[in-house]
Amino acid sequence: MYRTFAVLAAATLVLGAPPAVSRAQPAPSACNYELTPPSVVNVSGTNMVTATLSTRACDGANTFQTVACLQMQGSGGPAQCARNSGLVPTQVFFQPYRPGTTYTATGRGCAAKGNPPQGICQESGPLTATL
């Protein structure tokens, strides 16, 4: 055992220390999610800001929840969020719409994978737009 340690220590001195890892690689996601940037839509005569989170390809996983949120910059209040179960795209609507204001969209998709199933969530965004 002492001899093995000595050989490894000598090899490290001669060859140099292995390079340090700069950062850990993110865990692979179970699904890919697509978040749309904030945009203005007219709903029954009222302008609102909207964003959508959709599930794209999944690697053997089942999406069980998606959440899309919008927040108006400088409002100080909480974001307005919408939540759906399964593969249904989640669309959030934000009121009031104020022209010239910056809005930020964020999302979170969660899927289950493995046996037993393990929940894997992935954040999307932020995406901002001045509308």
N, C-alpha and C positions, 0 to 999 in steps of 0.2 A: 504494500500500500504506500509506504514512504517513497519507494523507488518510482512508482507511478506519478505521485505528486511532484517529485523532483524533476522528472522528465517533462511533465506538463508545464511546470514553472520555467524550465530552461527554454522550452519551445516558445513560450509566450515572450520571453526576453529576446530571443533571436528573431522571431517572426513579427513581433509587435502584438499588442493587444487587439482583439477583434473590435471592429467598429461598433460604437454604441448605436442602439436603435433610437432614431429621432422621435418616433411616436408609434404608438400601437396602431395596428390596422383595425378599422371598425369591423364589428361583427357583420357577417353577411346578412342582408335583409331577406325576409321570407317573400315579400312582395314589393313591387315597384308602385309608387303612387305618383299621380300627376296633380299638381296644384296650379290653378289658373291665377293669373294676377288680378288684382281688383279691377273691376270695370263697372260702368254705369248701365243700368237697365231700367226700363219703364215698366212698372207693374200697376196695372189698373189706373193709369194716369199719374202715378207718383214715381219720381226718379229715386232709385236706390242704388247702393253699391253692392256688388255681389262677387263671390269667388266660389270655386267648386274644387273639391278633392275627389279624384276618381282612382279606383284600383286598376292597375295595368297588369302585367304578367306576374304570376306567382309561381314560386319554385316549390310545388308540393304542399303549399299552405292554403289555409282557408281564411279569408278576411272575415273578421267578426265585427269590426267597428271602424268607422271613419268619422273624423271630426274636422270641420273647417271653421276658421275664426277670422273675423275682421275687426280692426281697430283703427280709429281715426287718430292721427298723430296730434299730440298735444291735448287730447280730451281728458286725460287723467282717469277716465273711467275704465271699467273692465271691457274686454273684447266681447263682441256678440258672436256666439258660436252656434252651430247646428251639428247634430249627431245623427248618424244612421247605422243600422246593423247590416251586416252582409256586404254584398257587392254593389249595392245601390250607391251611385254618386251622391255626395253630400254637398248641398248648395246652401250657403249662408247669405242672408240679406241684411244690410246695415242701413239704418236710418238714424238721423237725417243725413241726406246727401248735401254737402256744402261744396259748391264749385271752387276749384283752386286748392282744395285741401288734399293732403297726402294720406292715403289709406294703406294699411299693412295687412296682408293675408298670411295666415299660418295654417298648418294642417298636421294631423296625426292619424296614421293608419295602423291598425293592429290586426295581426293574423296569428293563427295557431298552427304549429308544425311539430311533427315528431310523435313518438309513442313512449310515454304519455304526451299528449299535446302540451306544448310550451308556448306561451304568449310572447310574441315578438312585435314591438311597436317601433315605428319609424316616424320621425319628425320631417315635415316638409316646410320649406320657406325659411325665412320670411321673404315675401315678394311685396314690393311697394310700388305705388303708382300715385302720381298727382293727377287728380281728375277734375 
